Amino acid sequence: MYNSQDLAYRIKTIAKSKNIPTGTMLKECGVGKNSLSSMQSTGHYPRVDKLIKIADYLDCSIDYLLGRTDIVSINKTENN
């Protein structure tokens, strides 16, 4: 099973590595400002649609955020 504390840690870590303030990211993704704290203290998980927005904002995969892979970046290809 996935650990919400690890999820919060990965979100914070990748945001920090990209110099993205977590408050700004959460607001722009439509996620409450206390969501990361809730993940760490109560085991709260964001809804899937919010998790997708966070992953897209951070340009990483949901699998990375959930700890299913250690590969941060995702390969995007353009269809011509």
N, CA, C and O atoms as a Maestro MAE file, in Angstrom:
{
 s_m_m2io_version
 :::
 2.0.0
}

f_m_ct {
 s_m_title
 :::
 protein
 m_atom[320] {
  # First column is atom index #
  i_m_mmod_type
  r_m_x_coord
  r_m_y_coord
  r_m_z_coord
  i_m_residue_number
  s_m_chain_name
  s_m_pdb_residue_name
  s_m_pdb_atom_name
  i_m_atomic_number
  :::
  1 25 0.842 -1.182 0.000 1 A "MET " " N  " 7
  2 3 0.000 0.000 0.000 1 A "MET " " CA " 6
  3 2 0.886 1.243 0.000 1 A "MET " " C  " 6
  4 15 2.036 1.202 0.438 1 A "MET " " O  " 8
  5 25 0.352 2.310 -0.481 2 A "TYR " " N  " 7
  6 3 1.104 3.547 -0.587 2 A "TYR " " CA " 6
  7 2 1.027 4.308 0.721 2 A "TYR " " C  " 6
  8 15 0.036 4.229 1.447 2 A "TYR " " O  " 8
  9 25 2.081 5.044 1.010 3 A "ASN " " N  " 7
  10 3 2.189 5.781 2.253 3 A "ASN " " CA " 6
  11 2 1.987 7.268 1.978 3 A "ASN " " C  " 6
  12 15 2.722 7.855 1.185 3 A "ASN " " O  " 8
  13 25 1.010 7.872 2.617 4 A "SER " " N  " 7
  14 3 0.716 9.287 2.367 4 A "SER " " CA " 6
  15 2 1.857 10.192 2.822 4 A "SER " " C  " 6
  16 15 2.051 11.271 2.262 4 A "SER " " O  " 8
  17 25 2.610 9.765 3.831 5 A "GLN " " N  " 7
  18 3 3.759 10.558 4.275 5 A "GLN " " CA " 6
  19 2 4.840 10.590 3.197 5 A "GLN " " C  " 6
  20 15 5.461 11.627 2.965 5 A "GLN " " O  " 8
  21 25 5.060 9.462 2.546 6 A "ASP " " N  " 7
  22 3 6.029 9.413 1.450 6 A "ASP " " CA " 6
  23 2 5.555 10.262 0.274 6 A "ASP " " C  " 6
  24 15 6.358 10.931 -0.376 6 A "ASP " " O  " 8
  25 25 4.264 10.236 0.004 7 A "LEU " " N  " 7
  26 3 3.691 11.045 -1.066 7 A "LEU " " CA " 6
  27 2 3.959 12.521 -0.796 7 A "LEU " " C  " 6
  28 15 4.426 13.237 -1.682 7 A "LEU " " O  " 8
  29 25 3.670 12.979 0.410 8 A "ALA " " N  " 7
  30 3 3.904 14.384 0.773 8 A "ALA " " CA " 6
  31 2 5.385 14.731 0.657 8 A "ALA " " C  " 6
  32 15 5.742 15.802 0.165 8 A "ALA " " O  " 8
  33 25 6.243 13.823 1.113 9 A "TYR " " N  " 7
  34 3 7.686 14.052 1.047 9 A "TYR " " CA " 6
  35 2 8.145 14.191 -0.404 9 A "TYR " " C  " 6
  36 15 8.924 15.089 -0.726 9 A "TYR " " O  " 8
  37 25 7.672 13.317 -1.268 10 A "ARG " " N  " 7
  38 3 8.076 13.379 -2.678 10 A "ARG " " CA " 6
  39 2 7.570 14.653 -3.348 10 A "ARG " " C  " 6
  40 15 8.286 15.256 -4.147 10 A "ARG " " O  " 8
  41 25 6.351 15.065 -3.032 11 A "ILE " " N  " 7
  42 3 5.820 16.303 -3.599 11 A "ILE " " CA " 6
  43 2 6.678 17.477 -3.160 11 A "ILE " " C  " 6
  44 15 7.065 18.309 -3.981 11 A "ILE " " O  " 8
  45 25 6.977 17.548 -1.866 12 A "LYS " " N  " 7
  46 3 7.795 18.650 -1.344 12 A "LYS " " CA " 6
  47 2 9.193 18.631 -1.947 12 A "LYS " " C  " 6
  48 15 9.727 19.677 -2.315 12 A "LYS " " O  " 8
  49 25 9.782 17.453 -2.047 13 A "THR " " N  " 7
  50 3 11.156 17.332 -2.547 13 A "THR " " CA " 6
  51 2 11.272 17.760 -4.001 13 A "THR " " C  " 6
  52 15 12.179 18.515 -4.351 13 A "THR " " O  " 8
  53 25 10.371 17.292 -4.847 14 A "ILE " " N  " 7
  54 3 10.469 17.656 -6.261 14 A "ILE " " CA " 6
  55 2 10.133 19.130 -6.465 14 A "ILE " " C  " 6
  56 15 10.737 19.791 -7.310 14 A "ILE " " O  " 8
  57 25 9.179 19.649 -5.700 15 A "ALA " " N  " 7
  58 3 8.863 21.080 -5.804 15 A "ALA " " CA " 6
  59 2 10.084 21.911 -5.411 15 A "ALA " " C  " 6
  60 15 10.421 22.884 -6.086 15 A "ALA " " O  " 8
  61 25 10.735 21.530 -4.332 16 A "LYS " " N  " 7
  62 3 11.923 22.254 -3.877 16 A "LYS " " CA " 6
  63 2 13.039 22.180 -4.912 16 A "LYS " " C  " 6
  64 15 13.722 23.174 -5.157 16 A "LYS " " O  " 8
  65 25 13.229 21.013 -5.519 17 A "SER " " N  " 7
  66 3 14.299 20.850 -6.505 17 A "SER " " CA " 6
  67 2 14.064 21.709 -7.746 17 A "SER " " C  " 6
  68 15 15.000 22.048 -8.470 17 A "SER " " O  " 8
  69 25 12.791 22.055 -7.978 18 A "LYS " " N  " 7
  70 3 12.445 22.884 -9.141 18 A "LYS " " CA " 6
  71 2 12.175 24.331 -8.740 18 A "LYS " " C  " 6
  72 15 11.692 25.128 -9.544 18 A "LYS " " O  " 8
  73 25 12.493 24.660 -7.488 19 A "ASN " " N  " 7
  74 3 12.273 26.014 -6.954 19 A "ASN " " CA " 6
  75 2 10.829 26.471 -7.096 19 A "ASN " " C  " 6
  76 15 10.559 27.620 -7.444 19 A "ASN " " O  " 8
  77 25 9.918 25.568 -6.825 20 A "ILE " " N  " 7
  78 3 8.488 25.856 -6.890 20 A "ILE " " CA " 6
  79 2 7.965 25.928 -5.457 20 A "ILE " " C  " 6
  80 15 8.040 24.939 -4.727 20 A "ILE " " O  " 8
  81 25 7.438 27.079 -5.043 21 A "PRO " " N  " 7
  82 3 6.847 27.151 -3.700 21 A "PRO " " CA " 6
  83 2 5.640 26.218 -3.606 21 A "PRO " " C  " 6
  84 15 4.751 26.264 -4.456 21 A "PRO " " O  " 8
  85 25 5.607 25.377 -2.578 22 A "THR " " N  " 7
  86 3 4.523 24.402 -2.470 22 A "THR " " CA " 6
  87 2 3.164 25.085 -2.334 22 A "THR " " C  " 6
  88 15 2.174 24.588 -2.871 22 A "THR " " O  " 8
  89 25 3.097 26.201 -1.633 23 A "GLY " " N  " 7
  90 3 1.825 26.912 -1.495 23 A "GLY " " CA " 6
  91 2 1.274 27.360 -2.830 23 A "GLY " " C  " 6
  92 15 0.078 27.235 -3.095 23 A "GLY " " O  " 8
  93 25 2.156 27.885 -3.672 24 A "THR " " N  " 7
  94 3 1.758 28.331 -5.009 24 A "THR " " CA " 6
  95 2 1.275 27.154 -5.844 24 A "THR " " C  " 6
  96 15 0.239 27.232 -6.505 24 A "THR " " O  " 8
  97 25 2.038 26.059 -5.806 25 A "MET " " N  " 7
  98 3 1.686 24.872 -6.575 25 A "MET " " CA " 6
  99 2 0.327 24.338 -6.148 25 A "MET " " C  " 6
  100 15 -0.521 24.043 -6.990 25 A "MET " " O  " 8
  101 25 0.119 24.214 -4.840 26 A "LEU " " N  " 7
  102 3 -1.147 23.681 -4.346 26 A "LEU " " CA " 6
  103 2 -2.316 24.562 -4.762 26 A "LEU " " C  " 6
  104 15 -3.359 24.062 -5.183 26 A "LEU " " O  " 8
  105 25 -2.141 25.863 -4.643 27 A "LYS " " N  " 7
  106 3 -3.208 26.792 -5.019 27 A "LYS " " CA " 6
  107 2 -3.536 26.670 -6.504 27 A "LYS " " C  " 6
  108 15 -4.707 26.605 -6.879 27 A "LYS " " O  " 8
  109 25 -2.509 26.638 -7.347 28 A "GLU " " N  " 7
  110 3 -2.730 26.553 -8.788 28 A "GLU " " CA " 6
  111 2 -3.307 25.201 -9.212 28 A "GLU " " C  " 6
  112 15 -3.921 25.089 -10.273 28 A "GLU " " O  " 8
  113 25 -3.109 24.182 -8.382 29 A "CYS " " N  " 7
  114 3 -3.668 22.862 -8.678 29 A "CYS " " CA " 6
  115 2 -5.049 22.677 -8.046 29 A "CYS " " C  " 6
  116 15 -5.682 21.635 -8.215 29 A "CYS " " O  " 8
  117 25 -5.510 23.696 -7.316 30 A "GLY " " N  " 7
  118 3 -6.823 23.604 -6.690 30 A "GLY " " CA " 6
  119 2 -6.847 22.705 -5.468 30 A "GLY " " C  " 6
  120 15 -7.880 22.131 -5.124 30 A "GLY " " O  " 8
  121 25 -5.692 22.587 -4.812 31 A "VAL " " N  " 7
  122 3 -5.562 21.741 -3.633 31 A "VAL " " CA " 6
  123 2 -5.429 22.646 -2.411 31 A "VAL " " C  " 6
  124 15 -4.756 23.675 -2.476 31 A "VAL " " O  " 8
  125 25 -6.054 22.281 -1.316 32 A "GLY " " N  " 7
  126 3 -5.989 23.080 -0.099 32 A "GLY " " CA " 6
  127 2 -4.572 23.242 0.417 32 A "GLY " " C  " 6
  128 15 -3.740 22.345 0.277 32 A "GLY " " O  " 8
  129 25 -4.305 24.398 1.019 33 A "LYS " " N  " 7
  130 3 -2.951 24.709 1.475 33 A "LYS " " CA " 6
  131 2 -2.476 23.793 2.600 33 A "LYS " " C  " 6
  132 15 -1.272 23.687 2.836 33 A "LYS " " O  " 8
  133 25 -3.392 23.136 3.292 34 A "ASN " " N  " 7
  134 3 -3.015 22.234 4.378 34 A "ASN " " CA " 6
  135 2 -2.956 20.770 3.953 34 A "ASN " " C  " 6
  136 15 -2.791 19.882 4.790 34 A "ASN " " O  " 8
  137 25 -3.089 20.523 2.667 35 A "SER " " N  " 7
  138 3 -3.129 19.139 2.175 35 A "SER " " CA " 6
  139 2 -1.866 18.353 2.499 35 A "SER " " C  " 6
  140 15 -1.947 17.195 2.909 35 A "SER " " O  " 8
  141 25 -0.702 18.965 2.321 36 A "LEU " " N  " 7
  142 3 0.541 18.236 2.595 36 A "LEU " " CA " 6
  143 2 0.646 17.896 4.076 36 A "LEU " " C  " 6
  144 15 1.095 16.807 4.432 36 A "LEU " " O  " 8
  145 25 0.240 18.812 4.931 37 A "SER " " N  " 7
  146 3 0.246 18.537 6.373 37 A "SER " " CA " 6
  147 2 -0.709 17.407 6.712 37 A "SER " " C  " 6
  148 15 -0.398 16.547 7.536 37 A "SER " " O  " 8
  149 25 -1.874 17.412 6.073 38 A "SER " " N  " 7
  150 3 -2.853 16.347 6.304 38 A "SER " " CA " 6
  151 2 -2.316 14.998 5.842 38 A "SER " " C  " 6
  152 15 -2.558 13.977 6.485 38 A "SER " " O  " 8
  153 25 -1.589 14.994 4.729 39 A "MET " " N  " 7
  154 3 -1.000 13.741 4.243 39 A "MET " " CA " 6
  155 2 -0.023 13.198 5.261 39 A "MET " " C  " 6
  156 15 0.034 11.992 5.501 39 A "MET " " O  " 8
  157 25 0.758 14.102 5.867 40 A "GLN " " N  " 7
  158 3 1.784 13.668 6.802 40 A "GLN " " CA " 6
  159 2 1.208 13.247 8.148 40 A "GLN " " C  " 6
  160 15 1.693 12.294 8.757 40 A "GLN " " O  " 8
  161 25 0.183 13.944 8.616 41 A "SER " " N  " 7
  162 3 -0.291 13.685 9.972 41 A "SER " " CA " 6
  163 2 -1.491 12.733 10.063 41 A "SER " " C  " 6
  164 15 -1.603 11.973 11.025 41 A "SER " " O  " 8
  165 25 -2.370 12.769 9.089 42 A "THR " " N  " 7
  166 3 -3.596 11.969 9.208 42 A "THR " " CA " 6
  167 2 -3.733 10.877 8.161 42 A "THR " " C  " 6
  168 15 -4.697 10.112 8.190 42 A "THR " " O  " 8
  169 25 -2.793 10.793 7.244 43 A "GLY " " N  " 7
  170 3 -2.879 9.762 6.210 43 A "GLY " " CA " 6
  171 2 -3.811 10.121 5.068 43 A "GLY " " C  " 6
  172 15 -4.201 9.256 4.283 43 A "GLY " " O  " 8
  173 25 -4.166 11.385 4.973 44 A "HIS " " N  " 7
  174 3 -5.054 11.871 3.914 44 A "HIS " " CA " 6
  175 2 -4.381 11.739 2.549 44 A "HIS " " C  " 6
  176 15 -3.192 12.022 2.405 44 A "HIS " " O  " 8
  177 25 -5.146 11.310 1.557 45 A "TYR " " N  " 7
  178 3 -4.687 11.284 0.174 45 A "TYR " " CA " 6
  179 2 -5.524 12.260 -0.640 45 A "TYR " " C  " 6
  180 15 -6.734 12.353 -0.434 45 A "TYR " " O  " 8
  181 25 -4.897 12.990 -1.565 46 A "PRO " " N  " 7
  182 3 -5.696 13.863 -2.429 46 A "PRO " " CA " 6
  183 2 -6.496 13.016 -3.415 46 A "PRO " " C  " 6
  184 15 -6.146 11.868 -3.693 46 A "PRO " " O  " 8
  185 25 -7.565 13.593 -3.935 47 A "ARG " " N  " 7
  186 3 -8.348 12.912 -4.965 47 A "ARG " " CA " 6
  187 2 -7.466 12.689 -6.189 47 A "ARG " " C  " 6
  188 15 -6.485 13.404 -6.396 47 A "ARG " " O  " 8
  189 25 -7.814 11.713 -6.980 48 A "VAL " " N  " 7
  190 3 -7.019 11.358 -8.155 48 A "VAL " " CA " 6
  191 2 -6.880 12.537 -9.109 48 A "VAL " " C  " 6
  192 15 -5.794 12.765 -9.641 48 A "VAL " " O  " 8
  193 25 -7.949 13.291 -9.338 49 A "ASP " " N  " 7
  194 3 -7.851 14.417 -10.262 49 A "ASP " " CA " 6
  195 2 -6.873 15.475 -9.753 49 A "ASP " " C  " 6
  196 15 -6.193 16.124 -10.548 49 A "ASP " " O  " 8
  197 25 -6.800 15.650 -8.442 50 A "LYS " " N  " 7
  198 3 -5.850 16.607 -7.860 50 A "LYS " " CA " 6
  199 2 -4.425 16.068 -7.953 50 A "LYS " " C  " 6
  200 15 -3.489 16.826 -8.205 50 A "LYS " " O  " 8
  201 25 -4.262 14.784 -7.754 51 A "LEU " " N  " 7
  202 3 -2.946 14.160 -7.856 51 A "LEU " " CA " 6
  203 2 -2.410 14.273 -9.286 51 A "LEU " " C  " 6
  204 15 -1.215 14.489 -9.489 51 A "LEU " " O  " 8
  205 25 -3.291 14.128 -10.267 52 A "ILE " " N  " 7
  206 3 -2.904 14.297 -11.669 52 A "ILE " " CA " 6
  207 2 -2.433 15.727 -11.914 52 A "ILE " " C  " 6
  208 15 -1.418 15.944 -12.576 52 A "ILE " " O  " 8
  209 25 -3.169 16.701 -11.380 53 A "LYS " " N  " 7
  210 3 -2.778 18.105 -11.552 53 A "LYS " " CA " 6
  211 2 -1.422 18.389 -10.914 53 A "LYS " " C  " 6
  212 15 -0.603 19.106 -11.489 53 A "LYS " " O  " 8
  213 25 -1.181 17.831 -9.730 54 A "ILE " " N  " 7
  214 3 0.106 18.027 -9.057 54 A "ILE " " CA " 6
  215 2 1.227 17.416 -9.890 54 A "ILE " " C  " 6
  216 15 2.255 18.058 -10.109 54 A "ILE " " O  " 8
  217 25 1.041 16.187 -10.353 55 A "ALA " " N  " 7
  218 3 2.062 15.518 -11.164 55 A "ALA " " CA " 6
  219 2 2.336 16.299 -12.444 55 A "ALA " " C  " 6
  220 15 3.493 16.467 -12.830 55 A "ALA " " O  " 8
  221 25 1.288 16.777 -13.103 56 A "ASP " " N  " 7
  222 3 1.474 17.571 -14.319 56 A "ASP " " CA " 6
  223 2 2.209 18.872 -14.006 56 A "ASP " " C  " 6
  224 15 3.108 19.271 -14.746 56 A "ASP " " O  " 8
  225 25 1.835 19.526 -12.926 57 A "TYR " " N  " 7
  226 3 2.464 20.789 -12.528 57 A "TYR " " CA " 6
  227 2 3.956 20.586 -12.267 57 A "TYR " " C  " 6
  228 15 4.783 21.416 -12.644 57 A "TYR " " O  " 8
  229 25 4.285 19.466 -11.613 58 A "LEU " " N  " 7
  230 3 5.680 19.173 -11.278 58 A "LEU " " CA " 6
  231 2 6.416 18.457 -12.403 58 A "LEU " " C  " 6
  232 15 7.609 18.175 -12.287 58 A "LEU " " O  " 8
  233 25 5.710 18.164 -13.492 59 A "ASP " " N  " 7
  234 3 6.278 17.469 -14.643 59 A "ASP " " CA " 6
  235 2 6.914 16.141 -14.225 59 A "ASP " " C  " 6
  236 15 8.063 15.846 -14.552 59 A "ASP " " O  " 8
  237 25 6.138 15.365 -13.503 60 A "CYS " " N  " 7
  238 3 6.596 14.039 -13.092 60 A "CYS " " CA " 6
  239 2 5.417 13.078 -13.198 60 A "CYS " " C  " 6
  240 15 4.291 13.492 -13.474 60 A "CYS " " O  " 8
  241 25 5.676 11.823 -12.983 61 A "SER " " N  " 7
  242 3 4.600 10.836 -13.092 61 A "SER " " CA " 6
  243 2 3.934 10.623 -11.731 61 A "SER " " C  " 6
  244 15 4.538 10.848 -10.682 61 A "SER " " O  " 8
  245 25 2.705 10.195 -11.777 62 A "ILE " " N  " 7
  246 3 2.007 9.828 -10.549 62 A "ILE " " CA " 6
  247 2 2.709 8.638 -9.909 62 A "ILE " " C  " 6
  248 15 2.781 8.539 -8.684 62 A "ILE " " O  " 8
  249 25 3.223 7.743 -10.730 63 A "ASP " " N  " 7
  250 3 3.964 6.596 -10.197 63 A "ASP " " CA " 6
  251 2 5.152 7.052 -9.352 63 A "ASP " " C  " 6
  252 15 5.437 6.453 -8.315 63 A "ASP " " O  " 8
  253 25 5.842 8.099 -9.783 64 A "TYR " " N  " 7
  254 3 6.950 8.617 -8.985 64 A "TYR " " CA " 6
  255 2 6.430 9.162 -7.651 64 A "TYR " " C  " 6
  256 15 6.985 8.858 -6.595 64 A "TYR " " O  " 8
  257 25 5.371 9.962 -7.703 65 A "LEU " " N  " 7
  258 3 4.841 10.549 -6.473 65 A "LEU " " CA " 6
  259 2 4.385 9.472 -5.487 65 A "LEU " " C  " 6
  260 15 4.529 9.632 -4.275 65 A "LEU " " O  " 8
  261 25 3.837 8.385 -6.011 66 A "LEU " " N  " 7
  262 3 3.359 7.300 -5.146 66 A "LEU " " CA " 6
  263 2 4.462 6.343 -4.715 66 A "LEU " " C  " 6
  264 15 4.224 5.446 -3.905 66 A "LEU " " O  " 8
  265 25 5.669 6.527 -5.251 67 A "GLY " " N  " 7
  266 3 6.783 5.676 -4.864 67 A "GLY " " CA " 6
  267 2 6.850 4.373 -5.619 67 A "GLY " " C  " 6
  268 15 7.547 3.445 -5.206 67 A "GLY " " O  " 8
  269 25 6.126 4.293 -6.733 68 A "ARG " " N  " 7
  270 3 6.152 3.070 -7.545 68 A "ARG " " CA " 6
  271 2 7.378 2.998 -8.442 68 A "ARG " " C  " 6
  272 15 7.705 1.932 -8.964 68 A "ARG " " O  " 8
  273 25 8.062 4.129 -8.626 69 A "THR " " N  " 7
  274 3 9.282 4.195 -9.422 69 A "THR " " CA " 6
  275 2 10.158 5.303 -8.866 69 A "THR " " C  " 6
  276 15 9.667 6.227 -8.217 69 A "THR " " O  " 8
  277 25 11.433 5.210 -9.117 70 A "ASP " " N  " 7
  278 3 12.359 6.265 -8.717 70 A "ASP " " CA " 6
  279 2 12.713 7.171 -9.889 70 A "ASP " " C  " 6
  280 15 13.541 8.071 -9.752 70 A "ASP " " O  " 8
  281 25 12.094 6.938 -11.030 71 A "ILE " " N  " 7
  282 3 12.331 7.764 -12.216 71 A "ILE " " CA " 6
  283 2 11.402 8.967 -12.127 71 A "ILE " " C  " 6
  284 15 10.180 8.830 -12.185 71 A "ILE " " O  " 8
  285 25 11.999 10.148 -11.985 72 A "VAL " " N  " 7
  286 3 11.216 11.362 -11.779 72 A "VAL " " CA " 6
  287 2 10.581 11.853 -13.066 72 A "VAL " " C  " 6
  288 15 9.380 12.118 -13.110 72 A "VAL " " O  " 8
  289 25 11.387 11.975 -14.118 73 A "SER " " N  " 7
  290 3 10.891 12.591 -15.340 73 A "SER " " CA " 6
  291 2 10.049 11.614 -16.142 73 A "SER " " C  " 6
  292 15 10.184 10.394 -16.047 73 A "SER " " O  " 8
  293 25 9.174 12.215 -16.936 74 A "ILE " " N  " 7
  294 3 8.367 11.420 -17.836 74 A "ILE " " CA " 6
  295 2 8.727 11.798 -19.253 74 A "ILE " " C  " 6
  296 15 9.039 12.952 -19.544 74 A "ILE " " O  " 8
  297 25 8.681 10.837 -20.113 75 A "ASN " " N  " 7
  298 3 8.994 11.102 -21.523 75 A "ASN " " CA " 6
  299 2 7.743 11.552 -22.234 75 A "ASN " " C  " 6
  300 15 6.751 10.827 -22.305 75 A "ASN " " O  " 8
  301 25 7.802 12.753 -22.757 76 A "LYS " " N  " 7
  302 3 6.668 13.271 -23.524 76 A "LYS " " CA " 6
  303 2 7.045 13.271 -24.979 76 A "LYS " " C  " 6
  304 15 8.124 13.726 -25.358 76 A "LYS " " O  " 8
  305 25 6.160 12.765 -25.781 77 A "THR " " N  " 7
  306 3 6.411 12.768 -27.211 77 A "THR " " CA " 6
  307 2 5.320 13.565 -27.889 77 A "THR " " C  " 6
  308 15 4.172 13.581 -27.445 77 A "THR " " O  " 8
  309 25 5.689 14.218 -28.957 78 A "GLU " " N  " 7
  310 3 4.720 14.979 -29.722 78 A "GLU " " CA " 6
  311 2 4.247 14.140 -30.880 78 A "GLU " " C  " 6
  312 15 5.046 13.499 -31.564 78 A "GLU " " O  " 8
  313 25 2.962 14.142 -31.098 79 A "ASN " " N  " 7
  314 3 2.394 13.453 -32.237 79 A "ASN " " CA " 6
  315 2 2.243 14.445 -33.367 79 A "ASN " " C  " 6
  316 15 1.581 15.469 -33.203 79 A "ASN " " O  " 8
  317 25 2.830 14.170 -34.485 80 A "ASN " " N  " 7
  318 3 2.761 15.082 -35.623 80 A "ASN " " CA " 6
  319 2 1.726 14.621 -36.608 80 A "ASN " " C  " 6
  320 15 1.523 15.266 -37.637 80 A "ASN " " O  " 8
  :::
 }
 m_bond[319] {
  # First column is bond index #
  i_m_from
  i_m_to
  i_m_order
  :::
  1 1 2 1
  2 2 3 1
  3 3 4 2
  4 3 5 1
  5 5 6 1
  6 6 7 1
  7 7 8 2
  8 7 9 1
  9 9 10 1
  10 10 11 1
  11 11 12 2
  12 11 13 1
  13 13 14 1
  14 14 15 1
  15 15 16 2
  16 15 17 1
  17 17 18 1
  18 18 19 1
  19 19 20 2
  20 19 21 1
  21 21 22 1
  22 22 23 1
  23 23 24 2
  24 23 25 1
  25 25 26 1
  26 26 27 1
  27 27 28 2
  28 27 29 1
  29 29 30 1
  30 30 31 1
  31 31 32 2
  32 31 33 1
  33 33 34 1
  34 34 35 1
  35 35 36 2
  36 35 37 1
  37 37 38 1
  38 38 39 1
  39 39 40 2
  40 39 41 1
  41 41 42 1
  42 42 43 1
  43 43 44 2
  44 43 45 1
  45 45 46 1
  46 46 47 1
  47 47 48 2
  48 47 49 1
  49 49 50 1
  50 50 51 1
  51 51 52 2
  52 51 53 1
  53 53 54 1
  54 54 55 1
  55 55 56 2
  56 55 57 1
  57 57 58 1
  58 58 59 1
  59 59 60 2
  60 59 61 1
  61 61 62 1
  62 62 63 1
  63 63 64 2
  64 63 65 1
  65 65 66 1
  66 66 67 1
  67 67 68 2
  68 67 69 1
  69 69 70 1
  70 70 71 1
  71 71 72 2
  72 71 73 1
  73 73 74 1
  74 74 75 1
  75 75 76 2
  76 75 77 1
  77 77 78 1
  78 78 79 1
  79 79 80 2
  80 79 81 1
  81 81 82 1
  82 82 83 1
  83 83 84 2
  84 83 85 1
  85 85 86 1
  86 86 87 1
  87 87 88 2
  88 87 89 1
  89 89 90 1
  90 90 91 1
  91 91 92 2
  92 91 93 1
  93 93 94 1
  94 94 95 1
  95 95 96 2
  96 95 97 1
  97 97 98 1
  98 98 99 1
  99 99 100 2
  100 99 101 1
  101 101 102 1
  102 102 103 1
  103 103 104 2
  104 103 105 1
  105 105 106 1
  106 106 107 1
  107 107 108 2
  108 107 109 1
  109 109 110 1
  110 110 111 1
  111 111 112 2
  112 111 113 1
  113 113 114 1
  114 114 115 1
  115 115 116 2
  116 115 117 1
  117 117 118 1
  118 118 119 1
  119 119 120 2
  120 119 121 1
  121 121 122 1
  122 122 123 1
  123 123 124 2
  124 123 125 1
  125 125 126 1
  126 126 127 1
  127 127 128 2
  128 127 129 1
  129 129 130 1
  130 130 131 1
  131 131 132 2
  132 131 133 1
  133 133 134 1
  134 134 135 1
  135 135 136 2
  136 135 137 1
  137 137 138 1
  138 138 139 1
  139 139 140 2
  140 139 141 1
  141 141 142 1
  142 142 143 1
  143 143 144 2
  144 143 145 1
  145 145 146 1
  146 146 147 1
  147 147 148 2
  148 147 149 1
  149 149 150 1
  150 150 151 1
  151 151 152 2
  152 151 153 1
  153 153 154 1
  154 154 155 1
  155 155 156 2
  156 155 157 1
  157 157 158 1
  158 158 159 1
  159 159 160 2
  160 159 161 1
  161 161 162 1
  162 162 163 1
  163 163 164 2
  164 163 165 1
  165 165 166 1
  166 166 167 1
  167 167 168 2
  168 167 169 1
  169 169 170 1
  170 170 171 1
  171 171 172 2
  172 171 173 1
  173 173 174 1
  174 174 175 1
  175 175 176 2
  176 175 177 1
  177 177 178 1
  178 178 179 1
  179 179 180 2
  180 179 181 1
  181 181 182 1
  182 182 183 1
  183 183 184 2
  184 183 185 1
  185 185 186 1
  186 186 187 1
  187 187 188 2
  188 187 189 1
  189 189 190 1
  190 190 191 1
  191 191 192 2
  192 191 193 1
  193 193 194 1
  194 194 195 1
  195 195 196 2
  196 195 197 1
  197 197 198 1
  198 198 199 1
  199 199 200 2
  200 199 201 1
  201 201 202 1
  202 202 203 1
  203 203 204 2
  204 203 205 1
  205 205 206 1
  206 206 207 1
  207 207 208 2
  208 207 209 1
  209 209 210 1
  210 210 211 1
  211 211 212 2
  212 211 213 1
  213 213 214 1
  214 214 215 1
  215 215 216 2
  216 215 217 1
  217 217 218 1
  218 218 219 1
  219 219 220 2
  220 219 221 1
  221 221 222 1
  222 222 223 1
  223 223 224 2
  224 223 225 1
  225 225 226 1
  226 226 227 1
  227 227 228 2
  228 227 229 1
  229 229 230 1
  230 230 231 1
  231 231 232 2
  232 231 233 1
  233 233 234 1
  234 234 235 1
  235 235 236 2
  236 235 237 1
  237 237 238 1
  238 238 239 1
  239 239 240 2
  240 239 241 1
  241 241 242 1
  242 242 243 1
  243 243 244 2
  244 243 245 1
  245 245 246 1
  246 246 247 1
  247 247 248 2
  248 247 249 1
  249 249 250 1
  250 250 251 1
  251 251 252 2
  252 251 253 1
  253 253 254 1
  254 254 255 1
  255 255 256 2
  256 255 257 1
  257 257 258 1
  258 258 259 1
  259 259 260 2
  260 259 261 1
  261 261 262 1
  262 262 263 1
  263 263 264 2
  264 263 265 1
  265 265 266 1
  266 266 267 1
  267 267 268 2
  268 267 269 1
  269 269 270 1
  270 270 271 1
  271 271 272 2
  272 271 273 1
  273 273 274 1
  274 274 275 1
  275 275 276 2
  276 275 277 1
  277 277 278 1
  278 278 279 1
  279 279 280 2
  280 279 281 1
  281 281 282 1
  282 282 283 1
  283 283 284 2
  284 283 285 1
  285 285 286 1
  286 286 287 1
  287 287 288 2
  288 287 289 1
  289 289 290 1
  290 290 291 1
  291 291 292 2
  292 291 293 1
  293 293 294 1
  294 294 295 1
  295 295 296 2
  296 295 297 1
  297 297 298 1
  298 298 299 1
  299 299 300 2
  300 299 301 1
  301 301 302 1
  302 302 303 1
  303 303 304 2
  304 303 305 1
  305 305 306 1
  306 306 307 1
  307 307 308 2
  308 307 309 1
  309 309 310 1
  310 310 311 1
  311 311 312 2
  312 311 313 1
  313 313 314 1
  314 314 315 1
  315 315 316 2
  316 315 317 1
  317 317 318 1
  318 318 319 1
  319 319 320 2
  :::
 }
}
